[in-house]
Amino acid sequence: MPLTMVGNGESATIKKVGGKEETRRFLENLGFVTGGTVTVVSETEGNIIVNVKESRVAIGKDMANKIMV
């Protein structure tokens, strides 16, 4: 399921990062790598704030839909 389906405060393991090559590279540079753990902090107006690799990152809903957990 996409990252957007994970509830606030829940953790999930990243199974796959989809999208175009440049999108995948961008997300991997932020820490969204296969096998990594991501925790949803909050969701506001379509943007999702997550903890990944001990950093807090905000991404748009379109990017979050490309991250499968």
DSSP file (Angstrom, degrees, kcal/mol; ACC not computed):
  #  RESIDUE AA STRUCTURE BP1 BP2  ACC     N-H-->O    O-->H-N    N-H-->O    O-->H-N    TCO  KAPPA ALPHA  PHI   PSI    X-CA   Y-CA   Z-CA
    1    1 A M              0   0    0      0, 0.0    68,-3.2     0, 0.0     2,-0.0   0.000 360.0 360.0 360.0 154.4    0.0    0.0    0.0
    2    2 A P  B >   -A   68   0A   0      0, 0.0     3,-2.0     0, 0.0     4,-0.3  -0.332 360.0-110.9 -73.5 158.2    1.2    3.6   -0.5
    3    3 A L  G >  S+     0   0    0     64,-2.1     3,-1.6    61,-1.2    62,-0.2   0.772 113.2  71.3 -57.7 -28.4    2.6    5.6    2.3
    4    4 A T  G 3  S+     0   0    0     60,-0.3    -1,-0.3     1,-0.3    61,-0.1   0.700  90.9  60.2 -64.3 -17.8   -0.5    7.9    2.2
    5    5 A M  G <  S+     0   0    0     -3,-2.0     2,-0.3     2,-0.1    -1,-0.3   0.558  81.2 101.0 -86.8  -9.2   -2.5    5.0    3.7
    6    6 A V  S <  S-     0   0    0     -3,-1.6     3,-0.1    -4,-0.3     6,-0.1  -0.618  73.4-127.0 -79.0 132.8   -0.4    4.8    6.9
    7    7 A G    >   -     0   0    0     -2,-0.3     3,-1.9     1,-0.2    33,-0.4  -0.264  35.1 -76.5 -77.9 164.9   -2.0    6.5    9.9
    8    8 A N  T 3  S+     0   0    0      1,-0.3    33,-0.2    31,-0.1    -1,-0.2  -0.357 118.6  15.1 -59.8 134.3   -0.5    9.2   12.1
    9    9 A G  T 3  S+     0   0    0     31,-3.0    -1,-0.3     1,-0.3     2,-0.2   0.354  98.9 123.7  83.4  -6.0    2.0    7.7   14.6
   10   10 A E    <   -     0   0    0     -3,-1.9    30,-2.2    30,-0.1     2,-0.3  -0.621  49.7-145.7 -90.8 148.0    2.3    4.4   12.7
   11   11 A S  E     +C   39   0B   0     -2,-0.2     2,-0.3    28,-0.2    28,-0.2  -0.808  18.7 177.2-108.2 152.7    5.5    3.0   11.4
   12   12 A A  E     -C   38   0B   0     26,-2.3    26,-2.8    -2,-0.3     2,-0.4  -0.983  29.0-117.5-149.8 157.5    6.0    1.0    8.3
   13   13 A T  E     -C   37   0B   0     56,-0.4     2,-0.4    -2,-0.3    24,-0.2  -0.841  33.9-118.2 -98.5 134.3    8.8   -0.7    6.3
   14   14 A I        +     0   0    0     22,-3.1    21,-3.2    -2,-0.4    55,-0.3  -0.583  32.6 176.2 -75.3 123.4    9.5    0.6    2.8
   15   15 A K        -     0   0    0     53,-2.9     2,-0.3    -2,-0.4    54,-0.2   0.800  64.6  -4.2 -94.3 -36.7    8.9   -2.2    0.3
   16   16 A K  E     -B   68   0A   0     52,-1.7    52,-3.0    17,-0.1     2,-0.5  -0.985  50.8-145.7-160.0 144.3    9.5   -0.2   -3.0
   17   17 A V  E     -B   67   0A   0     -2,-0.3    50,-0.2    50,-0.2     2,-0.1  -0.973  31.9-175.7-114.8 116.7   10.1    3.3   -4.2
   18   18 A G        +     0   0    0     48,-3.2     2,-0.1    -2,-0.5    48,-0.1  -0.198  29.2  74.3-100.8-169.3    8.4    3.9   -7.6
   19   19 A G  S    S-     0   0    0      4,-0.1    -2,-0.1    -2,-0.1    44,-0.0  -0.424  85.6 -25.5  99.6-175.3    8.3    6.7  -10.1
   20   20 A K     >  -     0   0    0     -2,-0.1     4,-2.7     1,-0.1     5,-0.2  -0.222  68.6-102.2 -68.3 163.7   10.7    8.0  -12.7
   21   21 A E  H  > S+     0   0    0      1,-0.2     4,-2.5     2,-0.2     5,-0.2   0.898 122.5  48.6 -56.6 -45.0   14.5    7.6  -12.2
   22   22 A E  H  > S+     0   0    0      1,-0.2     4,-2.1     2,-0.2    -1,-0.2   0.859 111.5  50.4 -67.8 -33.3   15.0   11.2  -11.0
   23   23 A T  H  > S+     0   0    0      2,-0.2     4,-2.5     1,-0.2    -2,-0.2   0.926 111.4  47.8 -67.4 -45.0   12.1   10.9   -8.6
   24   24 A R  H  X S+     0   0    0     -4,-2.7     4,-2.6     1,-0.2    -2,-0.2   0.915 112.3  49.5 -61.2 -43.5   13.4    7.6   -7.1
   25   25 A R  H  X S+     0   0    0     -4,-2.5     4,-2.1    -5,-0.2    -1,-0.2   0.907 110.6  50.5 -63.0 -42.1   16.9    9.1   -6.8
   26   26 A F  H  X S+     0   0    0     -4,-2.1     4,-1.2     2,-0.2    -2,-0.2   0.934 113.0  45.3 -61.0 -47.8   15.5   12.2   -5.0
   27   27 A L  H  X>S+     0   0    0     -4,-2.5     5,-2.4     1,-0.2     4,-0.6   0.886 111.6  52.5 -65.5 -39.2   13.5   10.1   -2.5
   28   28 A E  H ><5S+     0   0    0     -4,-2.6     3,-0.8     1,-0.2    -1,-0.2   0.869 105.7  54.7 -64.9 -35.9   16.5    7.8   -1.9
   29   29 A N  H 3<5S+     0   0    0     -4,-2.1    -1,-0.2     1,-0.2    -2,-0.2   0.804 105.2  53.8 -66.3 -28.5   18.6   10.9   -1.1
   30   30 A L  H 3<5S-     0   0    0     -4,-1.2    -1,-0.2    -3,-0.2    -2,-0.2   0.633 130.6 -96.3 -77.9 -14.0   16.0   11.9    1.5
   31   31 A G  T <<5S+     0   0    0     -3,-0.8     2,-1.6    -4,-0.6    -3,-0.2   0.429  81.3 134.9 114.2   1.3   16.4    8.5    3.1
   32   32 A F      < +     0   0    0     -5,-2.4     2,-0.3    -6,-0.1    -1,-0.2  -0.632  31.6 152.6 -84.8  85.1   13.4    6.6    1.5
   33   33 A V    >   -     0   0    0     -2,-1.6     3,-2.4    -3,-0.1   -19,-0.3  -0.857  54.1 -88.1-116.8 150.8   15.3    3.4    0.7
   34   34 A T  T 3  S+     0   0    0     -2,-0.3   -19,-0.2     1,-0.3     3,-0.1  -0.312 115.8  20.8 -56.7 130.9   13.9   -0.2    0.4
   35   35 A G  T 3  S+     0   0    0    -21,-3.2    -1,-0.3     1,-0.3   -20,-0.1   0.246  96.8 125.2  92.0 -11.8   13.9   -1.9    3.8
   36   36 A G    <   -     0   0    0     -3,-2.4   -22,-3.1   -22,-0.1     2,-0.4  -0.357  60.5-119.0 -77.2 159.9   14.1    1.4    5.7
   37   37 A T  E     -C   13   0B   0    -24,-0.2    16,-0.6    -3,-0.1     2,-0.4  -0.840  26.9-172.4-103.2 137.9   11.5    2.3    8.4
   38   38 A V  E     -CD  12  52B   0    -26,-2.8   -26,-2.3    -2,-0.4     2,-0.5  -0.990   6.6-161.1-130.5 137.4    9.3    5.4    8.1
   39   39 A T  E     -CD  11  51B   0     12,-2.2    12,-2.9    -2,-0.4     2,-0.5  -0.978  18.4-132.8-120.9 126.6    7.0    6.8   10.7
   40   40 A V  E     + D   0  50B   0    -30,-2.2   -31,-3.0    -2,-0.5    10,-0.3  -0.671  23.5 178.8 -79.1 123.5    4.2    9.2    9.8
   41   41 A V  E     -     0   0B   0      8,-3.1     2,-0.3    -2,-0.5     9,-0.2   0.894  61.6 -28.7 -89.4 -51.4    4.2   12.2   12.2
   42   42 A S  E     - D   0  49B   0      7,-1.5     7,-2.9   -34,-0.1     2,-0.4  -0.985  46.8-139.5-160.6 166.0    1.2   14.1   10.7
   43   43 A E  E     + D   0  48B   0     -2,-0.3     2,-0.4     5,-0.2     5,-0.2  -0.983  23.8 171.1-136.0 122.8   -0.7   14.9    7.6
   44   44 A T  E >   - D   0  47B   0      3,-2.4     3,-2.6    -2,-0.4    -2,-0.0  -0.989  66.1 -21.1-137.3 127.2   -2.0   18.3    6.7
   45   45 A E  T 3  S-     0   0    0     -2,-0.4    16,-0.1     1,-0.3     3,-0.1   0.816 126.5 -48.2  48.6  40.6   -3.6   19.5    3.5
   46   46 A G  T 3  S+     0   0    0      1,-0.3    15,-0.6    14,-0.1     2,-0.3   0.302 115.4 112.4  86.9 -10.4   -2.2   16.6    1.4
   47   47 A N  E <   -DE  44  60B   0     -3,-2.6    -3,-2.4    13,-0.2     2,-0.5  -0.768  53.6-151.5 -95.8 143.6    1.4   17.0    2.7
   48   48 A I  E     -DE  43  59B   0     11,-3.1    11,-2.6    -2,-0.3     2,-0.5  -0.950   3.8-155.3-119.0 131.9    2.8   14.3    4.9
   49   49 A I  E     +DE  42  58B   0     -7,-2.9    -8,-3.1    -2,-0.5    -7,-1.5  -0.924  25.3 173.7-104.7 125.4    5.5   14.8    7.6
   50   50 A V  E     -DE  40  57B   0      7,-3.1     7,-3.1    -2,-0.5     2,-0.6  -0.906  33.8-128.0-130.8 156.1    7.5   11.7    8.4
   51   51 A N  E     +DE  39  56B   0    -12,-2.9   -12,-2.2    -2,-0.3     2,-0.4  -0.933  37.1 165.1 -99.5 124.1   10.5   10.5   10.4
   52   52 A V  E >   -DE  38  55B   0      3,-2.8     3,-1.2    -2,-0.6   -14,-0.1  -0.984  66.5  -7.1-142.0 129.2   12.9    8.7    8.2
   53   53 A K  T 3  S-     0   0    0    -16,-0.6    -1,-0.1    -2,-0.4     3,-0.1   0.904 128.9 -56.4  50.8  47.5   16.6    7.9    9.2
   54   54 A E  T 3  S+     0   0    0      1,-0.2     2,-0.3    -3,-0.0    -1,-0.3   0.712 118.7 106.8  60.1  24.5   16.3   10.0   12.3
   55   55 A S  E <   -E   52   0B   0     -3,-1.2    -3,-2.8   -25,-0.1     2,-0.6  -0.958  68.6-128.5-128.1 150.3   15.2   13.1   10.2
   56   56 A R  E     +E   51   0B   0     -2,-0.3     2,-0.4    -5,-0.2    -5,-0.2  -0.881  33.2 179.7-100.0 125.1   11.9   14.8    9.9
   57   57 A V  E     -E   50   0B   0     -7,-3.1    -7,-3.1    -2,-0.6     2,-0.5  -0.971  19.8-150.0-129.5 138.4   10.9   15.2    6.2
   58   58 A A  E     +E   49   0B   0     -2,-0.4     2,-0.3    -9,-0.2    -9,-0.2  -0.932  23.2 173.0-106.9 130.1    7.8   16.8    4.6
   59   59 A I  E     -E   48   0B   0    -11,-2.6   -11,-3.1    -2,-0.5     2,-0.1  -0.943  31.4-105.9-133.2 156.7    6.7   15.4    1.2
   60   60 A G  E  >  -E   47   0B   0     -2,-0.3     4,-2.4   -13,-0.2     3,-0.2  -0.323  32.8-109.8 -76.8 163.0    3.7   16.0   -1.0
   61   61 A K  H  > S+     0   0    0    -15,-0.6     4,-1.9     1,-0.2   -57,-0.2   0.852 117.7  57.4 -62.5 -35.9    0.9   13.4   -1.4
   62   62 A D  H  4 S+     0   0    0      2,-0.2     4,-0.4     1,-0.2    -1,-0.2   0.892 110.3  43.5 -64.6 -38.7    2.0   12.7   -5.0
   63   63 A M  H >4 S+     0   0    0     -3,-0.2     3,-1.5     1,-0.2     4,-0.4   0.912 111.1  54.6 -69.2 -42.9    5.5   11.7   -3.8
   64   64 A A  H >< S+     0   0    0     -4,-2.4   -61,-1.2     1,-0.3     3,-1.2   0.821 100.4  60.9 -62.4 -30.7    4.1    9.7   -0.9
   65   65 A N  T 3< S+     0   0    0     -4,-1.9    -1,-0.3     1,-0.2    -2,-0.2   0.702  98.5  58.1 -68.7 -18.6    1.9    7.7   -3.3
   66   66 A K  T <  S+     0   0    0     -3,-1.5   -48,-3.2    -4,-0.4     2,-0.7   0.562  90.2  83.2 -86.1  -9.4    5.1    6.5   -5.0
   67   67 A I  E <   - B   0  17A   0     -3,-1.2   -64,-2.1    -4,-0.4     2,-0.4  -0.862  68.5-159.0-100.2 113.1    6.5    5.0   -1.7
   68   68 A M  E      AB   2  16A   0    -52,-3.0   -53,-2.9    -2,-0.7   -52,-1.7  -0.774 360.0 360.0 -95.5 133.7    5.1    1.5   -1.1
   69   69 A V              0   0    0    -68,-3.2   -56,-0.4    -2,-0.4    -1,-0.1   0.334 360.0 360.0-123.2 360.0    5.1    0.1    2.4
